Amino acid sequence: MSAEASPFDPRDVRLRPIRPDDKVLLQRGLANLSLESTVQRFLGPKPSFSGAELRYLTEVDMTDHVALVAMLGDELIAVGRFVRDPKHPHQAEVAITVGDPWQGKGLGTLLGDALVEAARERGITEFTALLQGTNRAAHRLFSHVAGQLTTRTADGVDELVGALA
Ligand SMILES: CC(C)(COP(=O)(O)OP(=O)(O)OC[C@H]1O[C@@H](n2cnc3c(N)ncnc32)[C@H](O)[C@@H]1OP(=O)(O)O)[C@@H](O)C(=O)NCCC(=O)NCCS
């Protein structure tokens, strides 16, 4: 997720599962993310990932924790993941981050659709998400991938639960 946008053709974007050797790319992606996008994703500032966080985010089992990256050449330009709730195994929390230069071009939707397909294959029927109330793009994306059923709001953060589209 570099600060400068590469020439962009959606047909050149390749989705693949995240890999343990993506740690450097992921750390670089966070460093290049604007403060606004970082706060939207993590609901607070997040200057860097710790080693333990990088292991958690990249060493996934692809069953209960599925993470996909969008690659443009050798650049990681977006990442999307869901993590199954052990107490409610039919539910998973979803989170998607698109690098600032590539936002608003359909990449979030592309990742969201791929995550829905992966979730269905794994017996997940509902996505949950924690979104800032002001994050219009994320709200639209969530209602695209998961019809919005319920919303609870606390401190400006909406907790959404939706059946998979
Ligand atoms: C939220 C996010 C993942 C959306 O991905 P994206 O690639 O920018 O979005 P898309 O181009 O696929 O568009 C998704 C929807 O949002 C709408 N949208 C996109 N940018 C928007 C904006 N700035 N304001 C309002 N709506 C917007 C699109 O029109 C589309 O809605 P539609 O399907 O009803 O037409 C991305 O903007 C992002 O990474 N933001 C920072 C991190 C974040 O907020 N993550 C979500 C919380 S986990």
The ligand as an SDF file (V2000), in Angstrom:
LIG
                    3D

 48 50  0  0  0  0  0  0  0  0999 V2000
  -14.0010    1.0030    3.4420 C   0  0  0  0  0  0  0  0  0  0  0  0
  -13.1400    0.4920    2.2930 C   0  0  0  0  0  0  0  0  0  0  0  0
  -12.6580   -0.9260    2.6420 C   0  0  0  0  0  0  0  0  0  0  0  0
  -14.0100    0.4260    1.0280 C   0  0  0  0  0  0  0  0  0  0  0  0
  -13.2230   -0.0760   -0.0320 O   0  0  0  0  0  0  0  0  0  0  0  0
  -13.1810    0.7100   -1.4380 P   0  0  0  0  0  0  0  0  0  0  0  0
  -12.3910   -0.0800   -2.3900 O   0  0  0  0  0  0  0  0  0  0  0  0
  -12.7590    2.1010   -1.1570 O   0  0  0  0  0  0  0  0  0  0  0  0
  -14.7370    0.7140   -1.8040 O   0  0  0  0  0  0  0  0  0  0  0  0
  -15.4450    0.3590   -3.1950 P   0  0  0  0  0  0  0  0  0  0  0  0
  -14.8640    1.1910   -4.2840 O   0  0  0  0  0  0  0  0  0  0  0  0
  -15.4650   -1.1110   -3.3810 O   0  0  0  0  0  0  0  0  0  0  0  0
  -16.9220    0.9000   -2.8720 O   0  0  0  0  0  0  0  0  0  0  0  0
  -17.7300    0.2790   -1.8840 C   0  0  0  0  0  0  0  0  0  0  0  0
  -18.9680    1.1100   -1.6730 C   0  0  0  0  0  0  0  0  0  0  0  0
  -18.6160    2.3070   -0.9770 O   0  0  0  0  0  0  0  0  0  0  0  0
  -18.9880    3.4550   -1.7560 C   0  0  0  0  0  0  0  0  0  0  0  0
  -17.9290    4.4370   -1.5520 N   0  0  0  0  0  0  0  0  0  0  0  0
  -16.6280    4.3360   -1.9200 C   0  0  0  0  0  0  0  0  0  0  0  0
  -15.9510    5.4030   -1.4900 N   0  0  0  0  0  0  0  0  0  0  0  0
  -16.8460    6.1980   -0.8410 C   0  0  0  0  0  0  0  0  0  0  0  0
  -16.7490    7.4420   -0.1680 C   0  0  0  0  0  0  0  0  0  0  0  0
  -15.5860    8.0940   -0.0680 N   0  0  0  0  0  0  0  0  0  0  0  0
  -17.8730    7.9400    0.4190 N   0  0  0  0  0  0  0  0  0  0  0  0
  -19.0360    7.2790    0.3640 C   0  0  0  0  0  0  0  0  0  0  0  0
  -19.1970    6.0850   -0.2720 N   0  0  0  0  0  0  0  0  0  0  0  0
  -18.1060    5.5640   -0.8690 C   0  0  0  0  0  0  0  0  0  0  0  0
  -19.0640    2.9450   -3.1800 C   0  0  0  0  0  0  0  0  0  0  0  0
  -19.9220    3.7410   -3.9700 O   0  0  0  0  0  0  0  0  0  0  0  0
  -19.6240    1.5630   -2.9670 C   0  0  0  0  0  0  0  0  0  0  0  0
  -21.0040    1.6300   -2.6850 O   0  0  0  0  0  0  0  0  0  0  0  0
  -22.0930    0.9160   -3.6480 P   0  0  0  0  0  0  0  0  0  0  0  0
  -21.7060   -0.5640   -3.7030 O   0  0  0  0  0  0  0  0  0  0  0  0
  -23.3670    1.1530   -2.9490 O   0  0  0  0  0  0  0  0  0  0  0  0
  -21.9230    1.6020   -4.9590 O   0  0  0  0  0  0  0  0  0  0  0  0
  -11.9230    1.4220    2.0180 C   0  0  0  0  0  0  0  0  0  0  0  0
  -12.3800    2.7020    1.6870 O   0  0  0  0  0  0  0  0  0  0  0  0
  -10.9430    1.4790    3.1630 C   0  0  0  0  0  0  0  0  0  0  0  0
  -10.0400    0.6560    3.2400 O   0  0  0  0  0  0  0  0  0  0  0  0
  -11.1080    2.4610    4.0830 N   0  0  0  0  0  0  0  0  0  0  0  0
  -10.1830    2.5780    5.2220 C   0  0  0  0  0  0  0  0  0  0  0  0
  -10.2690    1.3830    6.1790 C   0  0  0  0  0  0  0  0  0  0  0  0
  -11.7020    1.0770    6.5430 C   0  0  0  0  0  0  0  0  0  0  0  0
  -12.5200    1.9560    6.7610 O   0  0  0  0  0  0  0  0  0  0  0  0
  -12.0160   -0.2280    6.6170 N   0  0  0  0  0  0  0  0  0  0  0  0
  -13.3470   -0.6430    6.9900 C   0  0  0  0  0  0  0  0  0  0  0  0
  -13.4550   -0.9360    8.4170 C   0  0  0  0  0  0  0  0  0  0  0  0
  -12.7820   -2.5210    8.7910 S   0  0  0  0  0  0  0  0  0  0  0  0
  1  2  1  0
  2  3  1  0
  2  4  1  0
  2 36  1  0
  4  5  1  0
  5  6  1  0
  6  7  2  0
  6  8  1  0
  6  9  1  0
  9 10  1  0
 10 11  2  0
 10 12  1  0
 10 13  1  0
 13 14  1  0
 14 15  1  0
 15 16  1  0
 15 30  1  0
 16 17  1  0
 17 18  1  0
 17 28  1  0
 18 19  1  0
 18 27  1  0
 19 20  2  0
 20 21  1  0
 21 22  1  0
 21 27  2  0
 22 23  1  0
 22 24  2  0
 24 25  1  0
 25 26  2  0
 26 27  1  0
 28 29  1  0
 28 30  1  0
 30 31  1  0
 31 32  1  0
 32 33  2  0
 32 34  1  0
 32 35  1  0
 36 37  1  0
 36 38  1  0
 38 39  2  0
 38 40  1  0
 40 41  1  0
 41 42  1  0
 42 43  1  0
 43 44  2  0
 43 45  1  0
 45 46  1  0
 46 47  1  0
 47 48  1  0
M  END
$$$$
